[in-house]
């Protein structure tokens, strides 16, 4: 009898430590990503790099195995492509090692740079990660001049990836970002326009305006003073009947000192 039926579990269900019950590969991937997001930044970078390194190693081994086949054995001319020649010389395991270092460092560096820049991604992030991956690829591939080869390869990778990133951004379709219009307009009326970009960082869309609280605004790195102004403004829409309350009267002034009176039976001089 199958194990899942013996344990009374649904078909293909597996219980993994830290992830709970998993019924499909899609659910496994989603739960793994959710679990990974709760870990420290160093753990996220390390596991992301290892995951990409394993994938790159498998692809590298496959490409190395295919390229190791000598076409001249079938009467065809030996390829003169330098890149293909290097793959043939490296062999399956060498190609797996090189591609694992390339993809692993690329993924880990991309995530580390993104975390260090508070989620910002641009051409400089892409070029920085590509430079580090090029250095790693050059070092593990056995360049005759390790330092010079690492710098040259890293710079070439960075320039090439930066060019590809800029071309992709140029052809990227632009869509009107209307999910933050009400929030931006509110900040404009309060004189807090410089915090408009903070709304996107926290995904505080217009649909969540009436749910904003102090902790949500604080996570978006909005200072305490502007947070108070925003919340006070929103209170006028959350419960209008209880917002405009009569002001409390000022405390009364202390009584004025009374002049001293002379004791009875004495005459004033």
Residue pairs with C-beta under 8 A, 6 or more apart in sequence:
4 10
4 11
4 12
4 13
9 15
9 21
10 23
12 23
12 24
13 21
13 22
13 23
14 21
14 22
15 21
15 22
16 22
16 28
18 35
19 28
19 31
19 32
19 35
20 31
22 28
22 31
36 43
36 44
36 47
36 48
37 44
39 47
41 112
41 115
44 111
44 115
45 108
45 111
45 112
45 115
46 108
48 107
48 108
48 111
49 104
49 105
49 107
49 108
49 111
50 104
51 107
52 103
52 104
52 106
52 107
52 108
53 100
53 101
53 103
53 104
53 107
54 100
55 103
56 96
56 99
56 100
56 101
56 102
56 103
56 104
57 96
57 97
57 99
57 100
58 96
59 99
60 92
60 95
60 96
60 97
60 98
60 99
60 100
61 92
61 93
61 95
61 96
63 87
63 95
63 99
64 87
64 90
64 91
64 92
64 93
64 94
64 95
64 96
65 92
67 84
67 87
67 88
67 95
68 87
68 88
68 91
68 92
70 78
70 88
71 77
71 78
71 79
72 78
79 85
86 141
87 95
90 97
90 98
90 141
94 141
97 140
98 137
98 140
98 141
101 133
101 136
101 137
101 139
101 140
102 133
102 134
102 136
102 137
103 133
104 136
105 129
105 132
105 133
105 135
105 136
105 137
106 129
106 130
106 132
106 133
109 128
109 129
109 132
109 133
110 125
110 126
110 129
113 125
113 128
113 129
114 120
114 121
114 125
117 125
118 201
119 201
123 162
123 165
123 166
123 169
126 161
126 162
126 165
127 158
127 159
127 161
127 162
127 165
128 158
129 161
130 154
130 157
130 158
130 160
130 161
130 162
131 154
131 155
131 157
131 158
132 154
133 154
133 157
134 150
134 153
134 154
134 155
134 156
134 157
134 158
135 150
135 151
135 153
135 154
137 153
137 157
138 146
138 149
138 150
138 152
138 153
138 154
139 146
139 150
143 149
143 150
143 153
179 205
179 206
179 207
180 196
180 199
180 200
180 204
180 205
180 206
181 206
182 206
182 209
183 196
183 199
183 204
183 205
183 206
183 209
184 193
184 196
184 199
186 209
186 230
186 233
187 193
187 195
187 196
187 199
187 230
188 196
189 233
190 226
190 229
190 230
190 233
192 226
192 229
192 230
195 220
195 222
195 226
198 220
198 221
198 222
199 205
199 220
201 220
201 221
202 216
202 217
202 219
202 220
204 212
204 216
204 217
204 220
209 234
210 234
210 237
210 238
212 230
212 231
212 234
213 231
214 227
214 231
217 226
217 227
217 230
217 231
218 224
218 227
222 230
235 243
236 243
262 268
